[in-house]
């Protein structure tokens, strides 16, 4: 994936992983806060699992209450990690919507992790160090999160 500052102008959303000592750093961008957070979640999943051949998805809905934009990013990432650890599921698709209270509503179309090809280290938690989720001067949102693996 292209770095955010190298992306073609027509590419309004995406994500990439960035080398980081002993951890994983994901950078994402999108036209809205919600798009940016969704891209970061997709980047997280791609870092450890190939879900392309999976089926039997079911939806899980989560409300993440109002907080700073960076806190919402961390909460969304931690929600994915929680489900991986507790019920062995991985999101095959993610939708993030703004909630009335300023938080976000997260819908994950999840698959059984046993059906996925594991391609990287399992994530443990979102680090608060270097956590960002802010709009740039053009209004495009940029997110960055370091994942403990």
Secondary structure as UniProt FT lines:
FT   HELIX           4..6
FT   TURN            9..10
FT   STRAND          14..18
FT   TURN            21..22
FT   STRAND          23..30
FT   HELIX           33..48
FT   STRAND          49..50
FT   TURN            52..53
FT   STRAND          58..64
FT   HELIX           69..87
FT   STRAND          89..98
FT   TURN            100..101
FT   STRAND          104..112
FT   HELIX           113..115
FT   STRAND          117..118
FT   STRAND          125..135
FT   TURN            137..138
FT   STRAND          141..148
//
